[in-house]
Each structure stands twice: as structure tokens, then as C-alpha cells.
Amino acid sequence: MGEVINLRRALKDRDKRVREEKADANRIAFGRLKVERELSEAEATLERARLDAHRLEHGDAPSDDS
């Protein structure tokens, strides 16, 4: 027969693991210096501008009215 587990303990362990994973993600996202955050934001803005500059507009395409 399988091992008997306490359901309440298992649920508490699962919830604790989820909270720890969220805390780790928050430490990565928010635990940075202001300079690092500003650098990341500037890089993201620059990348968005590069992508927008290469975007093809459908309205600018020549029409084939033959």
C-alpha cells in the first residue's frame, strides 16, 4: 500500500512552495538598483522603437489597379 500523507500538511507545503517561488520572482523584478531599472526600461524603449521603425504599414503599399 502507498504511503499515508497528511492532506493538510501537503496543502500547506504546496502553498509555501508557491509563495516562495513568487517571492523569488519579486526579488528578481524589484530587488534591483534604480540605475539598473532605468537601464532596463531604456533598453526596452529602444528595442520597441527599433521594431516600430521596421514595421511595414499596409496603407503605404502601392496598389495594383490595372
FENJO-V448912 format. One record per residue. N is the residue number from 1. RES is the residue in one small letter. PSI is psi in degrees with one decimal (* if undefined). OMEGA is omega in whole degrees, -180 to 180 (* if undefined). Layout:
BEGIN
N/RES/PSI/OMEGA  N/RES/PSI/OMEGA
END
This chain:
BEGIN
1/m/153.1/-178  2/g/170.7/-179  3/e/136.9/179  4/v/129.3/179  5/i/152.6/177  6/n/115.8/-176  7/l/-41.5/-180  8/r/-43.2/179  9/r/-39.8/-180  10/a/-41.7/179  11/l/-40.7/178  12/k/-41.8/179  13/d/-42.0/179  14/r/-45.7/180  15/d/-39.7/179  16/k/-41.0/179  17/r/-40.7/178  18/v/-44.5/179  19/r/-40.4/179  20/e/-39.0/178  21/e/-41.1/178  22/k/-39.9/179  23/a/-39.6/177  24/d/-43.4/179  25/a/-39.8/178  26/n/-36.5/178  27/r/-38.8/179  28/i/-44.5/-175  29/a/-40.6/-171  30/f/-8.8/-177  31/g/42.4/-179  32/r/160.8/177  33/l/157.9/-179  34/k/-38.9/180  35/v/-41.0/179  36/e/-42.1/178  37/r/-44.8/-179  38/e/-38.2/178  39/l/-44.2/179  40/s/-42.1/179  41/e/-41.2/179  42/a/-40.1/178  43/e/-41.1/179  44/a/-40.6/179  45/t/-43.5/179  46/l/-42.9/180  47/e/-41.1/177  48/r/-40.7/180  49/a/-39.9/178  50/r/-43.7/-180  51/l/-41.7/179  52/d/-34.2/-180  53/a/-27.1/-179  54/h/2.2/-178  55/r/136.6/177  56/l/129.0/178  57/e/133.4/-179  58/h/-27.1/-179  59/g/-20.5/-179  60/d/-9.0/-177  61/a/139.5/178  62/p/144.7/-177  63/s/153.3/178  64/d/69.5/178  65/d/77.1/-178  66/s/*/*
END
